[in-house]
Amino acid sequence: MQILTTTIHIGLQKPTGFLHMTDSHLPAAADSAQRNRMENTLAECLQYAAEKGLTPVHTGDMFTYLNDENLRVFDRLFAGRVCTGNPD
């Protein structure tokens, strides 16, 4: 996990923090080793966000292709979180 910190002053009354993740592209293939690495990296990011009091935000593609296993990974990692995005 590589962390880049950026501060943007936009006139909010108090500081607000986010952890931005993008284009995870969980694999469609049955390559469980690759999927496990990606799942562990996302879990590490979410843990970091929780420890630092940051709101996690994911943009871009979560999946390369939508399949049952990728949905299970998504449900495990993002259960209880609000998620919206582009359906394609």
Residue pairs with C-beta under 8 A, 6 or more apart in sequence:
1 41
1 44
1 45
1 48
3 48
16 55
17 52
17 53
17 54
17 55
18 54
18 55
18 56
18 57
19 45
19 48
19 49
19 52
19 54
19 55
19 56
19 57
20 57
20 58
20 59
21 42
21 45
21 56
21 57
21 58
21 59
22 58
22 59
22 60
23 59
23 60
23 61
24 38
24 42
24 58
24 60
24 61
24 62
24 63
25 38
25 61
25 62
25 63
25 64
26 35
26 38
26 39
26 62
26 63
26 64
26 70
26 73
26 74
27 34
27 35
27 38
27 64
27 70
28 63
28 64
28 65
28 67
28 70
35 69
35 70
35 73
38 73
39 73
39 76
39 77
42 77
43 77
45 56
46 56
46 77
48 54
49 55
49 56
56 81
58 78
58 83
58 85
59 85
62 70
62 74
62 85
63 70
63 74
